[in-house]
Every structure is written in structure tokens, then in C-alpha cells.
Amino acid sequence: MEITVIRPATEAFPEDIDRIQHVGRVYQSFPGSEYVLPSDGPERDRLALQHRLLAGTFENRIMMPEISFEAGDRILDSGCGSGVWLLDAINQVPNAVVLEGIDIESRLFPMDSKLIATRGNMNFSIGTITKLPSEWTATFTLVHQRLLIAALRAEEWGQAIKEMMRVLVPGGWVQLGEAGAWQAGKTTEKHRSLVDKLFVKRGLLLDCSDRIPSMLRAAGFSNVHIDKRPISLGSWAGEVGIEARENFMGVFRGMKSPVLNAGGLGYVNTEEEWESLLDAVEEEWDNTEGAEMSFFIFYAQKPLF
Ligand SMILES: C[S@@+](CC[C@H](N)C(=O)[O-])C[C@H]1O[C@@H](n2cnc3c(N)ncnc32)[C@H](O)[C@@H]1O
């Protein structure tokens, strides 16, 4: 198994990560990106937990469209992070299918070849979904993207979906997984307002799951499917609720630097206040039966003609 990592000749990958570090977390520095989550060891672990959780939520189906893959077919995972989805997908497709992962940040790529399945072709490259390589036009049978809610600005969503359409073969499929709203009680509401403020400040779309179906249709996709599932949050829901709490609290705790660098957005003034707000949210989830987050998988087809 050969893994290829392509690094473009830009200044986008500074080794001097100090300037983007905040209280122990490491963030990406891709030019123009508003992505708010870290790219570091704890985030890699969280993505592994999240993949298990989300796969379990959808009966371990990670590819929704019914596709009969053939030798030479290509699959793209946009915003692949640690490649955890690709590393699962590779075991579900024929040997000669090529898997490509692209991400604005390479720090999470699975560089240890022992982590990779012993067959197939898997490549990782650095780049943005909003501007894919021109030679990729009409080469992918499936484009997968999961959880870029904390990364893409309104106009970037349109560009990304347009790029997905361009790189798909006619009849190919796109699959997008995104989080929806989360709810429990008053503290969670306050926290949600804080996250909303952060997203608005950065031009990100917290309600992207409401908008994706119409964005797909506007880009010319047909057969638009929406599969929405609730994910219970907190210990009241047993092991699954605890795992979900760990994962999503990991997401929110990961927003520490963006929130504190924005002066706390009128909700917190110090790192301690930030931590105690999140502790209170966690406690509310544990003690509120029905606390949940919704998760969506959308999939749609590029018309044959
Ligand atoms: C929350 S992580 C999800 C990772 C992976 N999709 C998964 O589900 O495990 C979001 C990933 O998107 C990447 N990302 C953010 N903006 C991007 C962009 N414009 N193009 C490609 N990747 C991007 C981030 O670097 C990060 O690795």
C-alpha cells in the first residue's frame, strides 16, 4: 500500500505553529480559512470516536447511495481529516478502487502505513474543496464530505458543491453528513447562542443542514435524499449518550481559541469561565432526559445528461 501526500509549494504549512497555538491546542492556518476546530492529537482521537458514533447511528452504513463500484472507480473524501472514513470505506469497495482524501491541513493524515488496510490505493493531498485540481473533472464516482459545518462560509458552500458536481462522473453521487441543532435546557441554549455568534462572526453556517438540500438542487443535483437521525446526549442515555457527550463536548471544547481570541463574544471573559460554561453544559446533558443533537446525511446524484 502506497500513500502519497502532495504538499503544494505555498506558505500554508508553517512549522512555526506557535502563532496559531492557544492554551495547548493547535489549529490549521490555511490562507483564508475560518475553520474553528483544532488539528492535533486529541482531535485525531475525537474523530475516531466520532466516526464510530456516527456509523453506529446509521446502522454502520457509511455509504448511502447504492453504487456498484468497479475497478478504476474513484472516491473522494473532502475534508478527510484523519482519513477515518476512507480507512473504513476501503474495506467496502473492490481492490482497484482509488480513494483520494483532501484537506486544508495535513497534520491529521494517517502517515503510519500500518494504519492503512493492506490493499487498494489511497492518496492524501492538501487543498480546499472550494478549488479542486482541474484534472479531477468528471473522475469520481462518489464524493463524500462530513462535518464541514465549522469550516465553510456561505459562499464557500456554493463553491464546494459546484466543485463536487464538476469532479463527479455523470451519474455519480455526492454524500454530505452534517450536524443539526442540539438541545437540552437553558445552559445549552446559552451555549448555542455563543456558538451561533462565533459562526456569524466568521461567516459560517450553523444551519447548513437546513440549506444543503436546496443548495444541492440549485447546483443541478437530482435524487436528493435526506436521512435525519437523533443522537442522544448525556449519561441518562447510557453508553451511547456518554460517547456522544464526549464527542460533541470535544467539538465545543475545541472552539476554545476562536472564542477566547474573539474576546469571549460577550458570554465569557476568561479561559476559566469558558471551561465552567462547558462543564455546566455537560452536566445539563447528563441530567436532561431527551437532550439530543440531530445529524443528517444528504445524498444526491449528478444527472447522466
Ligand atoms: C470536523 S473535521 C471532519 C473530518 C472528517 N470529515 C471526519 O468526518 O472524520 C473537518 C475537516 O475539514 C477540514 N477542512 C476545513 N476546511 C476545509 C476546506 N475548505 N477544504 C477541505 N478540507 C477542509 C479540516 O481541516 C478538518 O480536517
The ligand as a Tripos MOL2 file, in Angstrom:
@<TRIPOS>MOLECULE
LIG
   27    29     1     0     0
SMALL
NO_CHARGES

@<TRIPOS>ATOM
      1 C1        -14.6140   18.1650   11.7440 C.3       1 LIG1
      2 S1        -13.3120   17.6320   10.7430 S.3       1 LIG1
      3 C2        -14.0620   16.2150    9.9570 C.3       1 LIG1
      4 C3        -13.0490   15.2590    9.3740 C.3       1 LIG1
      5 C4        -13.6560   14.0880    8.6080 C.3       1 LIG1
      6 N1        -14.5180   14.5580    7.5360 N.3       1 LIG1
      7 C5        -14.4230   13.1850    9.5050 C.2       1 LIG1
      8 O1        -15.6560   13.1680    9.4470 O.co2     1 LIG1
      9 O2        -13.7750   12.4810   10.2920 O.co2     1 LIG1
     10 C6        -13.3260   18.8170    9.3990 C.3       1 LIG1
     11 C7        -12.1140   18.6980    8.4850 C.3       1 LIG1
     12 O3        -12.3210   19.5510    7.3640 O.3       1 LIG1
     13 C8        -11.0900   20.1640    7.0210 C.3       1 LIG1
     14 N2        -11.3670   21.3660    6.2310 N.ar      1 LIG1
     15 C9        -11.7710   22.5810    6.6780 C.ar      1 LIG1
     16 N3        -11.9700   23.4130    5.6470 N.ar      1 LIG1
     17 C10       -11.7020   22.7170    4.5070 C.ar      1 LIG1
     18 C11       -11.7520   23.0300    3.1230 C.ar      1 LIG1
     19 N4        -12.0920   24.2450    2.6850 N.pl3     1 LIG1
     20 N5        -11.4090   22.0680    2.2280 N.ar      1 LIG1
     21 C12       -11.0300   20.8350    2.6610 C.ar      1 LIG1
     22 N6        -10.9630   20.4820    3.9690 N.ar      1 LIG1
     23 C13       -11.3160   21.4080    4.8740 C.ar      1 LIG1
     24 C14       -10.4400   20.4090    8.3730 C.3       1 LIG1
     25 O4         -9.0530   20.6350    8.2780 O.3       1 LIG1
     26 C15       -10.8040   19.1180    9.1200 C.3       1 LIG1
     27 O5         -9.8360   18.1270    8.9380 O.3       1 LIG1
@<TRIPOS>BOND
     1     1     2 1
     2     2     3 1
     3     2    10 1
     4     3     4 1
     5     4     5 1
     6     5     6 1
     7     5     7 1
     8     7     8 2
     9     7     9 1
    10    10    11 1
    11    11    12 1
    12    11    26 1
    13    12    13 1
    14    13    14 1
    15    13    24 1
    16    14    15 ar
    17    14    23 ar
    18    15    16 ar
    19    16    17 ar
    20    17    18 ar
    21    17    23 ar
    22    18    19 1
    23    18    20 ar
    24    20    21 ar
    25    21    22 ar
    26    22    23 ar
    27    24    25 1
    28    24    26 1
    29    26    27 1
@<TRIPOS>SUBSTRUCTURE
     1 LIG1         1 GROUP 0 **** ****
